Amino acid sequence: MSASILTTREKAQHLSVSDWWSRNQRKVIPYIFLAPFLISFLVFTVYPAGAAFFLSFQRVRGFISPAEGGGVVLEYKGLDNYERLLTKDKRFRTAIINGAEFAIGTVLIQMPIALGMALLMNAPHIRFKVLARLAFFAPYITSAIVVGWIFTLIFQDRYGLLNAALSMFGIEGVGWLTNKAFVMPALIILGLWTWCGYNSLFFLAGLQNVPDDLKEAARIDGASTVRVFWHITIPFLRPVFVFVVITGLIGSFSLFSQPYLLFDSGAGPGDSGLFPVMYLFFMGFENFRMGYASAIGYLLTAIILLITGLQLLLFRLWRV
C-alpha cells in the first residue's frame, strides 16, 4: 500500500515538473545557453575587477608562508594610493604624458592616411582590392612580439634599415631607440604601420554606406567633388571618426608589448617610452605593489572614460 502511494506521489511530482518545464522551457533554455559565458564572465572578469578595486585601497605589507596557509598581509590605506599617483608620482605623470603624445601623434596622422587608403580601395578603377585589404590588415594581426623584434632591427643605430635609408639621401642616422628626442617619433612610426591599414577598413565600410543617389543629386546640382566629399561623405563618416579616435586613445594608453621589447630597460631613455600599462606592470609584478598597481589601473580607466565622454560630446554622435 505504501509503495503504491509513494509511486503515486512520484508520478505526481514528475507530472508537475514536466508541466512546469513545458510551460517555461522557452524562457529557461536561453539562460542555459548563456550560463557558460555568464559563469566565465563572473569568474574571470567581474571577480578580478572587484578584487582589484578592493586592492586599490590597500597596501601589501608582506606575505604569509605556504606552511601557514599562504596569502598576503594587507593594510587599509584609504585614498592614499590615488593621492600619491595624482600629486607625487612623477613617473606616472610621465607615462600619462607619453600616452597622450602617442595618441595625438598616431590619431592625427593616422586618420588622414587611413581615410586616403580607404578612398583608394573604394575607387572603381582599382584592381586587386581583396589583396590590398589583406595586405593592409596583415600588420594588425601580426604578433606584437614579432613586430617589436622587426622594428628593433629597423631602428637599430648603426645597421638599422631606417638609418641606412636616410644615409642614401645624405642624412646622418639618429639614435631612434637611444636618443630621448627620437623615441616618440619611432613609436609613432611603429603605430602607423600597425594600425593605419586596420582603421582604413572601417573607413572603407563607412564609404560604402554613403548613399550614391545623394552624391549624384549633389553633382547634378553643380557641387564639385571636393564639396560632395566635405558636405556629404565626411558627415556620414562621423561615427567612424569617433570609433577610430576612441579605439586609438585606448590603444595608446594601453601600449605595452612594443615599447617593452624595443628598449632594454622596458621604458626607454629617461622614461621616454614609458606608458601607463607598462608602469602598472612594473609596480605590480616587479615591485609587488599590488595595491598601487590596482589604483593605477582604475585611475587610468577613469581618465579614458572621461576623455571618451568629452570626445562623444565634441563629435555629437547622438545627432548622426
N, C-alpha and C positions, 0 to 999 in steps of 0.2 A: 504493500500500500504506500509506504513512504517512498519507495523507489519510483513508483508511478507519479507521485506528487512532485518529487524532485525533477523528474523528466518533464513534467508539465511546466514547472517553473522555468527550467532551462529553455524549453521551447518558447515560452512567453518572452523571456529575455532576448532570445535570438531574434524573435519576430520584432521586438521593439527596436533592437539595434539595426536590423535590416530596414525597418520602416524609417528610422532616423537617417540612415545612410542614403536611402532612395530619395528623401526629401532634400538633403543638404549636400549631396556629393558634388554638385556643380559649384557650390560655394567653397567646399573644402579642398577639392583637387588642386586649384591654383596655388594654395598655400603649401601643399605637399611638394609641388614642383619648385616653389620658391624657397623651401626650407633649407636646402644645401647652401644656396647663396646667402640667405639671411644669417645662418649659423656662422658661416665663414666670415661674413662681414662683421658680425658682432665680436668674434674671437680675434680676428686679425686686424681690424680697423678701429672699431669703437672702443674695445678694451685697451689697446695700446695708446690710443689718443687720450682716453680718460686717465690712464696711469701716468702719461707724460704730463698732463695738466696738473695732476697731484704732485708730481716730482718738481715741477717748476717753482713750487713754493717751499721746497725742501733743500737741505744741504746734506750731502753724503758725508757722514762723519767717519765711517770705517766699514769694515766687512766682518761678518760672523764666519768663523771657520766651519767647514763642512761637517766636522765632528759634532758641532753644536747646533746643526740644523741648517747652516748656510744663510745667506741673505745679507742685507746691508743695514747699517745703523743710520737713521735719518734724523735730522734736526729741523724743526719748522722755522723758516726764515721770513715768512710773510712775503712782502713785495721787494725784499732786498735784492734778489736776482734781477728783477726787472729794473729797479732803480740803478743798480750798478751798470747794467747794459746801456741805459739811456744817458747816464751822466758821467760815468767814469771809464768805461771800456773803450779805449781808442782803437783797438783792433776791430771791434765790432763796427764802429763808425766807419773805419776804412773799408771794411767788407761791404757795407751798405753803399758807400760812395762808388766803389768799384762796380757793384751790381748795377747801379743807376747809370754809370758811364757806359757800361757794356750794353745795357738796354737801349739807351739813346742812340749809341753808335750803330748797333745792329738793326734796330727797328727803322730808324730814319733812312738809313742807306738801303736796308733790305727791301722795304715796301716798294720803292720805285723799280728796283731791279726785278723783284718777283712779279710785279704788275707788267713790266715790259716783256718778261719771258712768257707770261700768260697771254698777252696780246699777240705775241709771235706764234704761239701754239694755236691760237684761235683764228689766225688768218686763214682764209680759204685756200690759198695757193701753196701753203706749206705742206710738204710731204713728210712721211715717216713720223707722224705725230705721236703714235703709240710708243715708238722707240725713244722719242725725245722725252716723253713723260716718264718713262722708265729710267732714263739717264738722269733726269732732274730729281727723281725720288730716291735714287740709289744712295747718295750721301747720307740721307736721313736714317736709313735702315742699316747703315754700316755701323759696326760695333764702335762704341766710344773709345774703347781701348785701342782698336786698330787706328782710328782717326788720330788719337793722341800720338801714337808712335810715328805715323806718317808725317804729321806736322812737326814733330820733333826733328825729323830729318830735313824737312823743308826750311825750318827756321834756324838750323844749326849755323853757328857763327862763321866758321871757316869754310866748310864744304856744303853748306845748305843750298838747296835749289833756288831759293828766292834771292839770296845774295849773289849767286852765280848769274842769275838773270839780270840783276842790277848792274853787275860788273860789265856785262855786254854793252850797256849804254853809258859806260864810263862813270857810274855812280858807285861810290865806295860802300861796301856792305856794312851793316849795322848789327849790333847785338840784340836780336829780336827777343831773346829769352833771358838775356843777362843785363840789359840796359833798362832801367825802370821806365824811361820815357817811351820805349817801344813795345812794352809788354801788352798794353791795352790795344794798340793797333794790331798786333799779332793775333790776339784773341778775337778781335772783331773780324779779321780776315777769315779765321777758322769758323766763326759763327756764320758768316755769309756763305761760305762754301757748304756748310752743313744744312742750313735752313732755307736758303733762297729758293731752291727747287721745290722743296716741300710746300712752302707757302704759295708758290706760283700755281700749284694745283687748286688751291682754294680760290684764288683769283680767277682761274680758268673756269671753275664751276660757277662762280658768280657772273662771269661774262656770258656764259651760255644761258643764263636765266634772264638776261636783259631782253625784253620783247623786241623782235626785229621790226614789227609793224610800227612801233613807236619811233624807232630810229628812222625808218623810211618816211614816216609822216613829217618828221623834223627836216629831213633833207628836201622833201617836196616843198616845204615852206621856206626853203632857202638857207637853212642852217648849214654852216661849214662842218667839216669833220671834227675840227677841234671843239666847236660849240656843242656838237652832238655828244662828244666824249665827256665834256665837262658838265653839261647840264642834264644828261640822261644816264650815261654809263656810270659815272662816279657816284651819283646818289644811290643807284641800285647796288653798288659795291660797298656801301657804308657798313652793313653788317660784317662783311669780310674784313674790312679795315679794323673794325672793333675786335674781331676774333684774333686777327694776326697780332695786333698790339698787345692784347691781354695775354695770349699764349707766349709771345716774345718776352713780355715782362716777367712772367712766372719762370720761364726757362732761363732768363738772365740771372735772376736771383738764386735759382736752384743749380747753377752751373757747378759741377764738381769734377767729373772724370777727366775732362780735357786739361784744365789747368793743373790738376793733381799729377797728371802724367807728364806734362810739359816741363815742370820745374822740379829740380832735385829736392828742394825744401817743401814742395807742395803749395807754397804761397807766393813764389816769385821773389825777386829782389825788392826788399823794403815793403813786403806785403802787397806789391802791385798786382799780384794775381790771386789775392785772397777774396773769396766770395762767402756770403752768409752760410750756405750749407756746408762749405768746407770748414768754416770756423766752428760750426756746430759739431762736425765730425771730430775736429781736433780737441774740443772741450770735452766731449762725451766719451770718446773711445781712445784717446791718447792721454788725456789728463784725468779721466774718470770723474769728471764733474758733471754727473748726470742731471742734477737739478738745474745747473746753469745752462746746460745744453738744451734741456726741455724748455726753459724760458726763452732761449734764442729761437727755437722752433715756433713757439706761439707768438712771439713778438714779430717774427718775420711774416707769419700768416696774417697778423693784424695789419701790417704795413701793406702787403699785397692786396688785401681786401679793400683797404682804404683807397689805394691808388686805382684799383679796378673800378670802384664806385665812382670816383672822380672822372675816369675815362668814359664810363657809360653816361654820366651826366653831360660830359663835353660833347660826345657824339650824338646825344639824344636818340638813343637806339629805339626807344619806345615809339618814336614818330615815323619810323621807317615801315 
